[in-house]
Amino acid sequence: MENLKVGIAGLGRIGKIHLNNLLQMQNVDISAAMDPDEEAQKYAKSKGVKLVFKTYKELLNVHEINALIICTPTDTHADYVELAALAGKHVFCEKPLDLNIKRVIEVLEIIKKTKIKLMIGFNRRFDKEFYRVKKRILNGDIGDPHLVKITSRDPSPPPLSYIKHSGGLFLDMTVHDFDMARFIVEKEVEEVYARGAVLTDKKISEVGDIDTAVIILKYTDSSMAVIDNSRKASYGYDQRLEVFGSKGMLQGNNIFQDNHSFYNEKGVESSLPMNFFLDRYAEAYIFEIKSFIGSLINNSSVSVNGKDGLESLRIGLAAKKSLLENRPIKLNEIET
């Protein structure tokens, strides 16, 4: 079988991860890459990418490319995906597709018309811990799921320059948890109630955001999910979930720096959780991009589609509205 010809747009932190993972895969050729930054261009060349460009237009004009991996800044995603679809190229795009719901819907209409495959980058779905939990839920091990609890805390806040343009905590951080809340029990959210505060860095309030939050989601069957977030956990990257059901409970826990424990008369010492998302989800990124490539090779449905991205955005916008208006928000209040 002829190898897939893949192009990468954006060679920042995530773009480099995807580039290196794709280079390890059979049936894939990295035909071209683009990034306006010269150092990023040099990086791609050092990895053996022959065609390296400064602009997306140049990348898109490489006709042999079958699929594009889009890892550029958020405000470029919708335009880049639209252009790729109109050029007949399949797309993997890091979340979010856009922060404006109308713009997302416009792009998804183009995806539908052109019939290209679009996968959105929600890497946590591919984490082994969480996937095992989901598999056992689907197997009926805990009966009917009643409560989902998700903890997601970062070791430190991102730069204020990032927060200013990210859409805020609910759209740059909690959006992963909103996706997980839907994914883990395969239920749709009906209502959102959010509370939040600035408790770690007052400068975050100056750019109109929060750093600590609790969100309650009500599913359409009246079961619930509770999410807690913090932009600063002193002990590392804290990623856990729990699903309680009519027959039992399942947990997906942190991955630690190592598994040793020390016991003495004073107590027990053990390692801290991993301190960065690229370490915690290194394997998940591999499985994620393999899933996308597999859908192209097998002509099967992608595992995270445009609707998944749209629904997570809607929940995030509902959370922002709930925080602002101090009331539960029905998801049907968020325009589609």
VEXGU-152360 format. One line per 2 residues: number of its first residue (from 1); their letters; for each residue x, y, z of C-alpha. Coordinates in Angstrom, 3 decimals. Layout:
NUM = A = X:Y:Z | ... .
***
This chain:
1 = ME = 0.000:0.000:0.000 | 1.258:3.488:-0.836 .
3 = NL = 2.278:5.540:2.183 | 0.074:8.389:3.395 .
5 = KV = 1.557:11.787:2.648 | 1.170:14.019:5.690 .
7 = GI = 1.914:17.706:6.266 | 2.278:19.475:9.604 .
9 = AG = 1.250:23.084:10.216 | 2.828:24.514:13.363 .
11 = LG = 5.965:23.202:15.039 | 5.586:24.459:18.568 .
13 = RI = 5.458:22.142:21.551 | 2.542:20.001:20.336 .
15 = GK = 3.556:20.089:16.682 | 6.955:18.639:17.556 .
17 = IH = 5.305:15.867:19.571 | 3.107:14.878:16.619 .
19 = LN = 6.013:15.141:14.174 | 8.193:12.802:16.228 .
21 = NL = 5.369:10.319:16.758 | 4.518:10.247:13.053 .
23 = LQ = 8.162:9.649:12.173 | 7.978:6.375:14.115 .
25 = MQ = 4.959:5.126:12.169 | 4.870:2.831:9.173 .
27 = NV = 2.722:3.760:6.158 | 3.333:7.484:6.776 .
29 = DI = 5.608:9.955:5.003 | 6.049:13.468:6.418 .
31 = SA = 6.002:15.283:3.096 | 6.139:18.880:4.334 .
33 = AM = 5.910:21.175:7.345 | 5.368:24.886:7.976 .
35 = DP = 6.042:27.373:10.748 | 6.836:31.093:10.529 .
37 = DE = 9.631:30.669:13.084 | 13.102:29.947:11.648 .
39 = EA = 14.160:27.762:14.568 | 11.053:25.609:14.095 .
41 = QK = 11.862:25.301:10.395 | 15.402:24.177:11.228 .
43 = YA = 13.965:21.607:13.640 | 11.797:20.078:10.914 .
45 = KS = 14.737:19.918:8.528 | 16.864:18.249:11.217 .
47 = KG = 14.191:15.530:11.411 | 14.446:14.840:7.698 .
49 = VK = 11.459:16.835:6.438 | 12.472:17.933:2.937 .
51 = LV = 9.846:20.583:2.227 | 9.668:23.211:4.971 .
53 = FK = 7.720:26.432:4.504 | 7.040:29.706:6.272 .
55 = TY = 3.356:30.013:5.301 | 0.309:27.750:5.349 .
57 = KE = -0.504:28.643:1.746 | 2.784:27.123:0.613 .
59 = LL = 2.099:23.967:2.613 | -1.411:23.652:1.207 .
61 = NV = -0.041:23.866:-2.350 | 1.876:20.609:-1.926 .
63 = HE = -0.621:18.546:-3.921 | 0.705:15.129:-2.904 .
65 = IN = -0.340:15.664:0.726 | -3.315:13.498:1.777 .
67 = AL = -3.724:14.866:5.310 | -2.723:17.836:7.443 .
69 = II = -1.896:17.986:11.155 | -2.806:21.481:12.375 .
71 = CT = -1.015:22.651:15.535 | -0.935:26.397:14.886 .
73 = PT = -2.415:29.084:17.225 | -6.129:28.753:17.995 .
75 = DT = -7.193:31.793:15.964 | -5.926:30.098:12.769 .
77 = HA = -7.619:26.712:13.228 | -10.991:27.387:11.599 .
79 = DY = -9.520:29.059:8.506 | -6.831:26.416:8.081 .
81 = VE = -9.269:23.518:8.447 | -11.675:25.129:5.987 .
83 = LA = -8.952:25.646:3.397 | -7.699:22.082:3.845 .
85 = AL = -11.218:20.676:3.415 | -11.801:22.685:0.248 .
87 = AG = -8.489:21.325:-1.050 | -9.699:17.775:-0.355 .
89 = KH = -7.222:17.041:2.446 | -8.121:15.193:5.652 .
91 = VF = -7.366:17.052:8.871 | -6.277:16.414:12.422 .
93 = CE = -6.674:19.700:14.328 | -5.704:20.488:17.888 .
95 = KP = -8.584:21.779:19.987 | -10.436:24.063:19.773 .
97 = LD = -11.617:24.437:16.220 | -12.606:27.989:17.163 .
99 = LN = -13.872:29.909:20.194 | -16.905:31.197:18.284 .
101 = IK = -19.719:28.683:18.000 | -21.107:30.097:14.747 .
103 = RV = -17.694:29.832:13.124 | -17.352:26.217:14.264 .
105 = IE = -20.715:25.350:12.732 | -19.720:27.029:9.442 .
107 = VL = -16.572:24.921:9.247 | -18.418:21.716:10.137 .
109 = EI = -20.864:22.386:7.292 | -17.909:22.566:4.897 .
111 = IK = -16.523:19.318:6.345 | -19.888:17.703:5.682 .
113 = KT = -20.028:18.941:2.087 | -16.440:18.027:1.195 .
115 = KI = -16.660:14.674:3.019 | -13.089:14.877:4.303 .
117 = KL = -12.276:13.388:7.696 | -11.762:15.816:10.596 .
119 = MI = -10.417:14.669:13.963 | -10.155:17.020:16.949 .
121 = GF = -7.237:16.648:19.371 | -8.643:15.537:22.722 .
123 = NR = -5.685:13.406:23.769 | -6.990:12.394:27.208 .
125 = RF = -9.440:9.986:25.586 | -6.398:7.891:24.662 .
127 = DK = -4.898:7.686:28.153 | -4.661:4.053:29.286 .
129 = EF = -5.947:4.776:32.798 | -9.082:6.513:31.579 .
131 = YR = -9.675:4.118:28.705 | -9.642:1.126:31.072 .
133 = VK = -12.287:2.855:33.191 | -14.468:3.459:30.147 .
135 = KR = -14.074:-0.122:28.931 | -15.271:-1.500:32.273 .
137 = IL = -18.187:0.940:32.349 | -19.273:-0.250:28.900 .
139 = NG = -18.863:-3.825:30.148 | -21.458:-3.076:32.835 .
141 = DI = -19.083:-3.588:35.763 | -20.521:-0.686:37.800 .
143 = GD = -24.088:-0.921:36.505 | -25.723:2.400:35.679 .
145 = PH = -23.302:5.345:36.140 | -24.718:7.873:38.606 .
147 = LV = -21.826:10.221:39.411 | -18.675:11.193:37.548 .
149 = KI = -15.934:13.072:39.446 | -13.053:14.625:37.512 .
151 = TS = -10.042:16.352:39.076 | -7.802:18.352:36.746 .
153 = RD = -5.121:20.599:38.267 | -2.059:22.046:36.559 .
155 = PS = 1.307:22.433:38.306 | 1.459:26.140:37.395 .
157 = PP = -0.557:28.681:35.395 | 0.290:29.422:31.762 .
159 = PL = 1.688:32.880:30.908 | -0.755:35.779:31.154 .
161 = SY = -0.109:36.463:27.466 | -1.619:33.021:26.733 .
163 = IK = -4.598:33.418:29.072 | -5.525:36.743:27.424 .
165 = HS = -6.301:34.973:24.151 | -7.155:31.412:25.254 .
167 = GG = -10.832:31.971:26.029 | -10.193:31.493:29.749 .
169 = LF = -9.964:28.505:32.050 | -13.195:26.864:30.874 .
171 = LD = -12.133:26.904:27.206 | -8.387:26.306:27.438 .
173 = MT = -8.259:23.852:30.354 | -11.641:22.547:31.518 .
175 = VH = -12.662:21.872:27.907 | -10.650:18.621:28.170 .
177 = DF = -12.710:17.662:31.225 | -15.973:18.552:29.486 .
179 = DM = -14.975:16.198:26.677 | -14.010:13.497:29.176 .
181 = AR = -17.337:13.885:31.011 | -19.174:13.067:27.767 .
183 = FI = -16.725:10.407:26.609 | -16.318:8.359:29.769 .
185 = VE = -20.033:7.510:30.172 | -21.234:8.308:26.625 .
187 = KE = -23.886:10.727:27.838 | -24.873:14.217:26.717 .
189 = VE = -24.898:17.203:29.067 | -28.141:19.105:29.630 .
191 = EV = -27.246:21.713:32.271 | -24.109:23.426:33.599 .
193 = YA = -23.511:25.259:36.905 | -20.085:26.779:37.530 .
195 = RG = -18.419:28.573:40.421 | -14.943:30.062:40.248 .
197 = AV = -12.437:32.360:41.903 | -8.908:33.720:41.681 .
199 = LT = -6.981:32.101:44.525 | -3.423:31.589:43.248 .
201 = DK = -2.440:34.720:41.299 | -4.316:38.035:41.381 .
203 = KI = -2.838:38.997:38.010 | -5.093:36.370:36.404 .
205 = SE = -8.137:38.425:37.423 | -6.622:41.437:35.653 .
207 = VG = -6.968:39.614:32.319 | -10.543:38.588:33.115 .
209 = DI = -10.055:34.964:34.099 | -10.162:32.657:37.125 .
211 = DT = -7.713:30.019:38.337 | -9.918:27.788:40.499 .
213 = AV = -13.319:26.315:39.663 | -15.946:23.721:40.465 .
215 = II = -18.464:22.778:37.790 | -21.555:20.596:38.128 .
217 = LK = -22.908:18.993:34.967 | -26.323:17.364:34.713 .
219 = YT = -26.696:14.747:32.001 | -29.911:14.276:30.045 .
221 = DS = -30.788:11.249:32.224 | -30.382:13.370:35.433 .
223 = SM = -27.122:11.662:36.466 | -24.318:14.123:37.236 .
225 = AV = -20.649:14.992:36.920 | -18.510:17.193:39.174 .
227 = ID = -15.294:18.766:37.891 | -12.732:20.599:39.997 .
229 = NS = -9.924:22.652:38.477 | -6.938:24.628:39.660 .
231 = RK = -4.227:26.288:37.628 | -1.681:25.641:40.396 .
233 = AS = -1.139:22.381:42.289 | 2.087:22.555:44.320 .
235 = YG = 2.624:18.787:44.074 | 2.446:18.355:40.297 .
237 = YD = 0.043:17.562:37.468 | -3.074:16.109:39.107 .
239 = QR = -5.285:14.104:36.724 | -7.866:11.746:38.222 .
241 = LE = -11.404:10.587:37.640 | -13.956:8.430:39.411 .
243 = VF = -17.235:6.971:38.188 | -19.771:5.741:40.743 .
245 = GS = -22.615:3.496:39.643 | -25.437:1.281:40.843 .
247 = KG = -23.115:-1.748:41.206 | -19.794:-0.209:42.171 .
249 = ML = -17.148:2.403:41.496 | -14.177:2.797:39.148 .
251 = QG = -11.164:5.095:39.455 | -8.523:6.308:37.034 .
253 = NN = -5.542:7.676:38.925 | -2.405:9.764:38.509 .
255 = IF = 0.742:8.437:36.907 | 3.701:8.935:39.257 .
257 = QD = 7.327:9.783:38.552 | 8.228:6.345:39.906 .
259 = NH = 6.431:3.632:41.854 | 8.639:3.251:44.914 .
261 = SF = 7.387:3.956:48.448 | 9.361:4.376:51.676 .
263 = YN = 7.868:3.224:55.000 | 9.235:3.985:58.483 .
265 = EK = 8.024:4.878:61.975 | 7.098:8.393:60.838 .
267 = GV = 4.856:7.301:57.972 | 5.016:6.633:54.261 .
269 = ES = 6.798:8.564:51.519 | 6.128:8.170:47.805 .
271 = SL = 6.825:10.025:44.579 | 4.802:12.965:43.315 .
273 = PM = 2.620:12.820:40.198 | 4.289:13.684:36.909 .
275 = NF = 4.838:17.417:36.653 | 3.912:18.161:33.030 .
277 = FL = 1.144:17.175:30.631 | 3.607:16.097:27.937 .
279 = DR = 4.991:13.498:30.359 | 1.613:12.407:31.741 .
281 = YA = 0.077:11.966:28.310 | 3.120:10.965:26.234 .
283 = EA = 1.617:7.570:25.351 | -1.818:9.081:24.807 .
285 = YI = -0.431:11.369:22.098 | 0.996:8.332:20.306 .
287 = FE = -2.306:6.429:20.438 | -4.203:9.559:19.384 .
289 = IK = -2.265:10.164:16.183 | -2.255:6.419:15.414 .
291 = SF = -6.041:6.501:15.682 | -6.240:9.323:13.120 .
293 = IG = -3.871:7.624:10.682 | -5.763:4.348:11.150 .
295 = SL = -9.051:6.008:10.218 | -7.498:7.192:6.944 .
297 = IN = -5.899:3.858:6.088 | -9.056:1.874:6.927 .
299 = NS = -11.500:4.534:5.691 | -13.265:4.394:9.046 .
301 = SV = -14.801:7.069:11.271 | -12.455:9.220:13.328 .
303 = SV = -12.606:8.652:17.082 | -13.085:12.337:18.008 .
305 = NG = -15.132:14.249:15.465 | -16.249:17.828:14.897 .
307 = KD = -19.430:17.343:16.907 | -17.352:16.318:19.922 .
309 = GL = -15.415:19.562:19.637 | -18.625:21.562:19.209 .
311 = ES = -20.309:20.019:22.261 | -17.296:20.650:24.502 .
313 = LR = -17.244:24.269:23.334 | -20.957:24.632:24.088 .
315 = IG = -20.439:23.288:27.608 | -17.504:25.658:28.102 .
317 = LA = -19.550:28.653:26.957 | -22.384:27.565:29.246 .
319 = AK = -19.910:27.408:32.155 | -18.714:30.938:31.391 .
321 = KS = -22.299:32.169:31.253 | -23.131:30.359:34.498 .
323 = LL = -20.188:31.965:36.299 | -21.137:35.413:35.006 .
325 = EN = -24.851:35.119:35.804 | -24.544:32.941:38.927 .
327 = RP = -27.155:30.426:37.836 | -27.436:27.006:36.169 .
329 = IK = -27.429:27.252:32.372 | -29.362:24.887:30.148 .
331 = LN = -27.241:23.830:27.209 | -30.055:24.759:24.823 .
333 = EI = -29.436:28.378:25.844 | -26.139:28.203:23.978 .
335 = ET = -26.918:28.914:20.332 | -26.295:26.203:17.769 .
***
